[in-house]
Amino acid sequence: MEGLVAEVMRESGEGCTVYSSIAGPIALGHGGLATRKFSLRFSQHKPYGGKAERVFVSVGVLLSKTVKTPLKWKLAVDGSTLSREIKPQVTVDLEEAKYAKMVIDATPLLSSKFSERSVHNLFTYYDGAQPITLVDVFMVAVYRPLEDDNTSYHFKASYHTGALALEPGDVAKVYSTLGRAQDDAFRVAVAGVQVSSPQLRVYLVAGGSRRDYAAGPGYKLLRVDIPYRGVEVPVAVVNEPVDTPVYPRLSIVGDILVYESRIDGLRVGIRDVSMEYSNKQTVVKAVVYNEGSVELKRISIYVLPSPRHKVSIDSLKPGEHRSVRLLQAPGDRPPQWIAVEASAAGVPFYREYPIKHS
């Protein structure tokens, strides 16, 4: 196992942490299928009236083994130039290339812009003779509420970033110190990974949670709800062992974010869960309740570990509920959890509710 990941941020108090990711590959340069310029609009949660206090941007690039860094390029978000050269903090060798990781504390340049809007623009420009590949971008922001904010929300967060190259059977471990969990808080672990081959699977497990798997090739974002309530949350990213030769065989762990969030008055319930079987298809039925005093918006509900079918609900006001039907296709793994994503006053919410099988 080559490379390293290190904790670059640990924050807590009033506020919340949000994240977003952009998956490549995007070939940059001139010649062939490469492009000199690339631009993409992306969205990220923003608490109503919240002020961005910290912003980190993590960028992963694939380079030919013969390419030497630093390289001239331009990386900008919302018109602010974050980098004028590729000068990675961590580089790891892969079978046919090398993976370079840059981590940028973009707080001075982006805090005001992330405070103003939830939709952003990423822009890159590279005109080198040897093409490079932008493979992943991961962004983390910490928001603090304004003094006159009517919604009370609190958080704890630990963010590790860098690059670790995992052989099949390798395990990357980090420990995120959050302190004891607050009452009514939920905890989530997120990992950004590059899985090199369709014959490989990488999984994430945190604090006794379920395992979230990703098969290759390409960039994948893994996420799990953490049941563990203790001080230090153990997190593991595993490149599963294989019994047969695989090429390429190295997978990359780039970012691990572990956070806890509590929103006063937020309570979501899942009731009346049942399953039907018809024409080799499983249908999971459930009722989603807003049991709190905060309105839920942009709600997405799906079944794990095979989130093939998602049901979207615009909003649920306090006391409201909605019945949902979630379809599973033949060959999907048996349903084990119902996942709920939502926004409460702009603060992201995510929980997984186990399905009890009779």
SULLIN-V692101 format. One record per residue. N is the residue number from 1. RES is the residue in one small letter. OMEGA is omega in whole degrees, 0 to 359 (* if undefined). D_LAST is the distance of its C-alpha to the last C-alpha in whole Angstrom. Layout:
n=N res=RES omega=OMEGA d_last=D_LAST
n=N res=RES omega=OMEGA d_last=D_LAST
//
This chain:
n=1 res=m omega=184 d_last=43
n=2 res=e omega=176 d_last=46
n=3 res=g omega=179 d_last=46
n=4 res=l omega=165 d_last=45
n=5 res=v omega=184 d_last=43
n=6 res=a omega=177 d_last=44
n=7 res=e omega=180 d_last=43
n=8 res=v omega=180 d_last=45
n=9 res=m omega=169 d_last=44
n=10 res=r omega=185 d_last=42
n=11 res=e omega=176 d_last=42
n=12 res=s omega=177 d_last=41
n=13 res=g omega=176 d_last=41
n=14 res=e omega=180 d_last=41
n=15 res=g omega=179 d_last=40
n=16 res=c omega=173 d_last=38
n=17 res=t omega=179 d_last=38
n=18 res=v omega=181 d_last=37
n=19 res=y omega=172 d_last=37
n=20 res=s omega=180 d_last=38
n=21 res=s omega=176 d_last=38
n=22 res=i omega=182 d_last=40
n=23 res=a omega=173 d_last=40
n=24 res=g omega=6 d_last=42
n=25 res=p omega=175 d_last=44
n=26 res=i omega=180 d_last=47
n=27 res=a omega=182 d_last=51
n=28 res=l omega=180 d_last=53
n=29 res=g omega=174 d_last=57
n=30 res=h omega=185 d_last=60
n=31 res=g omega=178 d_last=60
n=32 res=g omega=182 d_last=57
n=33 res=l omega=183 d_last=54
n=34 res=a omega=177 d_last=54
n=35 res=t omega=179 d_last=55
n=36 res=r omega=185 d_last=57
n=37 res=k omega=175 d_last=55
n=38 res=f omega=180 d_last=52
n=39 res=s omega=182 d_last=50
n=40 res=l omega=172 d_last=47
n=41 res=r omega=178 d_last=46
n=42 res=f omega=181 d_last=42
n=43 res=s omega=180 d_last=40
n=44 res=q omega=178 d_last=39
n=45 res=h omega=174 d_last=38
n=46 res=k omega=179 d_last=40
n=47 res=p omega=180 d_last=40
n=48 res=y omega=178 d_last=42
n=49 res=g omega=182 d_last=45
n=50 res=g omega=179 d_last=44
n=51 res=k omega=179 d_last=47
n=52 res=a omega=182 d_last=46
n=53 res=e omega=177 d_last=48
n=54 res=r omega=175 d_last=47
n=55 res=v omega=175 d_last=46
n=56 res=f omega=176 d_last=46
n=57 res=v omega=181 d_last=46
n=58 res=s omega=188 d_last=45
n=59 res=v omega=176 d_last=46
n=60 res=g omega=183 d_last=45
n=61 res=v omega=172 d_last=48
n=62 res=l omega=181 d_last=49
n=63 res=l omega=170 d_last=52
n=64 res=s omega=181 d_last=54
n=65 res=k omega=180 d_last=55
n=66 res=t omega=181 d_last=59
n=67 res=v omega=178 d_last=58
n=68 res=k omega=177 d_last=60
n=69 res=t omega=8 d_last=59
n=70 res=p omega=176 d_last=59
n=71 res=l omega=177 d_last=59
n=72 res=k omega=173 d_last=61
n=73 res=w omega=175 d_last=58
n=74 res=k omega=174 d_last=57
n=75 res=l omega=182 d_last=53
n=76 res=a omega=172 d_last=53
n=77 res=v omega=180 d_last=51
n=78 res=d omega=177 d_last=52
n=79 res=g omega=179 d_last=55
n=80 res=s omega=181 d_last=56
n=81 res=t omega=180 d_last=56
n=82 res=l omega=184 d_last=54
n=83 res=s omega=176 d_last=56
n=84 res=r omega=176 d_last=59
n=85 res=e omega=176 d_last=58
n=86 res=i omega=181 d_last=55
n=87 res=k omega=190 d_last=56
n=88 res=p omega=172 d_last=53
n=89 res=q omega=181 d_last=52
n=90 res=v omega=174 d_last=50
n=91 res=t omega=177 d_last=50
n=92 res=v omega=180 d_last=48
n=93 res=d omega=172 d_last=49
n=94 res=l omega=184 d_last=47
n=95 res=e omega=186 d_last=48
n=96 res=e omega=182 d_last=50
n=97 res=a omega=172 d_last=50
n=98 res=k omega=182 d_last=50
n=99 res=y omega=182 d_last=47
n=100 res=a omega=183 d_last=49
n=101 res=k omega=174 d_last=48
n=102 res=m omega=178 d_last=49
n=103 res=v omega=186 d_last=48
n=104 res=i omega=169 d_last=50
n=105 res=d omega=186 d_last=50
n=106 res=a omega=184 d_last=51
n=107 res=t omega=183 d_last=51
n=108 res=p omega=185 d_last=54
n=109 res=l omega=190 d_last=54
n=110 res=l omega=185 d_last=51
n=111 res=s omega=181 d_last=50
n=112 res=s omega=181 d_last=52
n=113 res=k omega=177 d_last=51
n=114 res=f omega=175 d_last=47
n=115 res=s omega=186 d_last=48
n=116 res=e omega=190 d_last=49
n=117 res=r omega=178 d_last=47
n=118 res=s omega=177 d_last=43
n=119 res=v omega=187 d_last=44
n=120 res=h omega=180 d_last=46
n=121 res=n omega=175 d_last=48
n=122 res=l omega=180 d_last=49
n=123 res=f omega=174 d_last=52
n=124 res=t omega=176 d_last=53
n=125 res=y omega=178 d_last=56
n=126 res=y omega=185 d_last=57
n=127 res=d omega=181 d_last=61
n=128 res=g omega=180 d_last=61
n=129 res=a omega=178 d_last=62
n=130 res=q omega=183 d_last=59
n=131 res=p omega=173 d_last=56
n=132 res=i omega=182 d_last=53
n=133 res=t omega=172 d_last=49
n=134 res=l omega=187 d_last=47
n=135 res=v omega=179 d_last=44
n=136 res=d omega=172 d_last=42
n=137 res=v omega=180 d_last=43
n=138 res=f omega=182 d_last=41
n=139 res=m omega=178 d_last=42
n=140 res=v omega=178 d_last=41
n=141 res=a omega=174 d_last=42
n=142 res=v omega=179 d_last=42
n=143 res=y omega=174 d_last=43
n=144 res=r omega=180 d_last=44
n=145 res=p omega=173 d_last=44
n=146 res=l omega=184 d_last=48
n=147 res=e omega=183 d_last=49
n=148 res=d omega=180 d_last=49
n=149 res=d omega=181 d_last=45
n=150 res=n omega=180 d_last=43
n=151 res=t omega=180 d_last=40
n=152 res=s omega=179 d_last=39
n=153 res=y omega=184 d_last=37
n=154 res=h omega=183 d_last=37
n=155 res=f omega=166 d_last=36
n=156 res=k omega=183 d_last=37
n=157 res=a omega=174 d_last=37
n=158 res=s omega=184 d_last=38
n=159 res=y omega=174 d_last=39
n=160 res=h omega=177 d_last=40
n=161 res=t omega=183 d_last=42
n=162 res=g omega=178 d_last=44
n=163 res=a omega=173 d_last=43
n=164 res=l omega=176 d_last=42
n=165 res=a omega=185 d_last=42
n=166 res=l omega=167 d_last=39
n=167 res=e omega=172 d_last=40
n=168 res=p omega=184 d_last=37
n=169 res=g omega=179 d_last=35
n=170 res=d omega=179 d_last=37
n=171 res=v omega=173 d_last=35
n=172 res=a omega=183 d_last=36
n=173 res=k omega=169 d_last=35
n=174 res=v omega=177 d_last=36
n=175 res=y omega=183 d_last=36
n=176 res=s omega=181 d_last=36
n=177 res=t omega=180 d_last=37
n=178 res=l omega=189 d_last=36
n=179 res=g omega=180 d_last=36
n=180 res=r omega=184 d_last=33
n=181 res=a omega=175 d_last=31
n=182 res=q omega=174 d_last=32
n=183 res=d omega=178 d_last=30
n=184 res=d omega=178 d_last=28
n=185 res=a omega=172 d_last=29
n=186 res=f omega=181 d_last=27
n=187 res=r omega=183 d_last=28
n=188 res=v omega=171 d_last=28
n=189 res=a omega=180 d_last=29
n=190 res=v omega=178 d_last=31
n=191 res=a omega=174 d_last=33
n=192 res=g omega=184 d_last=35
n=193 res=v omega=171 d_last=36
n=194 res=q omega=180 d_last=38
n=195 res=v omega=195 d_last=36
n=196 res=s omega=189 d_last=39
n=197 res=s omega=175 d_last=38
n=198 res=p omega=177 d_last=35
n=199 res=q omega=182 d_last=34
n=200 res=l omega=172 d_last=33
n=201 res=r omega=176 d_last=30
n=202 res=v omega=179 d_last=31
n=203 res=y omega=180 d_last=28
n=204 res=l omega=173 d_last=28
n=205 res=v omega=184 d_last=26
n=206 res=a omega=174 d_last=27
n=207 res=g omega=178 d_last=26
n=208 res=g omega=181 d_last=23
n=209 res=s omega=168 d_last=22
n=210 res=r omega=178 d_last=20
n=211 res=r omega=175 d_last=22
n=212 res=d omega=185 d_last=24
n=213 res=y omega=171 d_last=26
n=214 res=a omega=174 d_last=29
n=215 res=a omega=183 d_last=31
n=216 res=g omega=357 d_last=34
n=217 res=p omega=173 d_last=37
n=218 res=g omega=182 d_last=38
n=219 res=y omega=181 d_last=37
n=220 res=k omega=176 d_last=33
n=221 res=l omega=180 d_last=32
n=222 res=l omega=182 d_last=29
n=223 res=r omega=176 d_last=27
n=224 res=v omega=171 d_last=24
n=225 res=d omega=185 d_last=23
n=226 res=i omega=177 d_last=24
n=227 res=p omega=186 d_last=22
n=228 res=y omega=185 d_last=25
n=229 res=r omega=186 d_last=28
n=230 res=g omega=188 d_last=31
n=231 res=v omega=187 d_last=34
n=232 res=e omega=184 d_last=34
n=233 res=v omega=175 d_last=31
n=234 res=p omega=181 d_last=31
n=235 res=v omega=179 d_last=31
n=236 res=a omega=171 d_last=31
n=237 res=v omega=190 d_last=32
n=238 res=v omega=168 d_last=32
n=239 res=n omega=190 d_last=33
n=240 res=e omega=175 d_last=31
n=241 res=p omega=177 d_last=33
n=242 res=v omega=182 d_last=34
n=243 res=d omega=182 d_last=35
n=244 res=t omega=179 d_last=38
n=245 res=p omega=180 d_last=41
n=246 res=v omega=176 d_last=40
n=247 res=y omega=352 d_last=43
n=248 res=p omega=188 d_last=43
n=249 res=r omega=182 d_last=40
n=250 res=l omega=174 d_last=41
n=251 res=s omega=186 d_last=39
n=252 res=i omega=167 d_last=40
n=253 res=v omega=184 d_last=38
n=254 res=g omega=185 d_last=40
n=255 res=d omega=175 d_last=38
n=256 res=i omega=178 d_last=36
n=257 res=l omega=176 d_last=35
n=258 res=v omega=182 d_last=33
n=259 res=y omega=176 d_last=33
n=260 res=e omega=182 d_last=32
n=261 res=s omega=175 d_last=32
n=262 res=r omega=179 d_last=32
n=263 res=i omega=182 d_last=33
n=264 res=d omega=178 d_last=34
n=265 res=g omega=181 d_last=32
n=266 res=l omega=175 d_last=29
n=267 res=r omega=180 d_last=26
n=268 res=v omega=181 d_last=23
n=269 res=g omega=174 d_last=20
n=270 res=i omega=182 d_last=17
n=271 res=r omega=173 d_last=15
n=272 res=d omega=180 d_last=13
n=273 res=v omega=177 d_last=11
n=274 res=s omega=180 d_last=10
n=275 res=m omega=176 d_last=10
n=276 res=e omega=179 d_last=13
n=277 res=y omega=183 d_last=14
n=278 res=s omega=179 d_last=18
n=279 res=n omega=178 d_last=21
n=280 res=k omega=180 d_last=19
n=281 res=q omega=178 d_last=18
n=282 res=t omega=176 d_last=15
n=283 res=v omega=177 d_last=15
n=284 res=v omega=178 d_last=14
n=285 res=k omega=179 d_last=15
n=286 res=a omega=175 d_last=15
n=287 res=v omega=180 d_last=18
n=288 res=v omega=182 d_last=20
n=289 res=y omega=166 d_last=22
n=290 res=n omega=185 d_last=26
n=291 res=e omega=183 d_last=26
n=292 res=g omega=182 d_last=29
n=293 res=s omega=181 d_last=33
n=294 res=v omega=179 d_last=33
n=295 res=e omega=175 d_last=33
n=296 res=l omega=178 d_last=31
n=297 res=k omega=178 d_last=32
n=298 res=r omega=185 d_last=32
n=299 res=i omega=176 d_last=28
n=300 res=s omega=185 d_last=26
n=301 res=i omega=180 d_last=22
n=302 res=y omega=183 d_last=20
n=303 res=v omega=175 d_last=17
n=304 res=l omega=14 d_last=18
n=305 res=p omega=180 d_last=19
n=306 res=s omega=185 d_last=20
n=307 res=p omega=185 d_last=22
n=308 res=r omega=186 d_last=23
n=309 res=h omega=179 d_last=23
n=310 res=k omega=175 d_last=24
n=311 res=v omega=180 d_last=24
n=312 res=s omega=177 d_last=27
n=313 res=i omega=182 d_last=28
n=314 res=d omega=182 d_last=32
n=315 res=s omega=171 d_last=31
n=316 res=l omega=177 d_last=29
n=317 res=k omega=179 d_last=32
n=318 res=p omega=180 d_last=31
n=319 res=g omega=181 d_last=29
n=320 res=e omega=176 d_last=28
n=321 res=h omega=181 d_last=24
n=322 res=r omega=175 d_last=23
n=323 res=s omega=181 d_last=21
n=324 res=v omega=174 d_last=20
n=325 res=r omega=184 d_last=19
n=326 res=l omega=187 d_last=18
n=327 res=l omega=174 d_last=19
n=328 res=q omega=182 d_last=18
n=329 res=a omega=174 d_last=21
n=330 res=p omega=181 d_last=21
n=331 res=g omega=175 d_last=21
n=332 res=d omega=175 d_last=19
n=333 res=r omega=182 d_last=17
n=334 res=p omega=181 d_last=13
n=335 res=p omega=182 d_last=13
n=336 res=q omega=183 d_last=12
n=337 res=w omega=167 d_last=14
n=338 res=i omega=180 d_last=16
n=339 res=a omega=178 d_last=20
n=340 res=v omega=171 d_last=22
n=341 res=e omega=179 d_last=26
n=342 res=a omega=175 d_last=29
n=343 res=s omega=177 d_last=32
n=344 res=a omega=185 d_last=33
n=345 res=a omega=180 d_last=37
n=346 res=g omega=180 d_last=37
n=347 res=v omega=182 d_last=35
n=348 res=p omega=177 d_last=32
n=349 res=f omega=176 d_last=29
n=350 res=y omega=176 d_last=26
n=351 res=r omega=175 d_last=22
n=352 res=e omega=184 d_last=19
n=353 res=y omega=182 d_last=16
n=354 res=p omega=175 d_last=13
n=355 res=i omega=180 d_last=10
n=356 res=k omega=180 d_last=6
n=357 res=h omega=180 d_last=4
n=358 res=s omega=* d_last=0
//
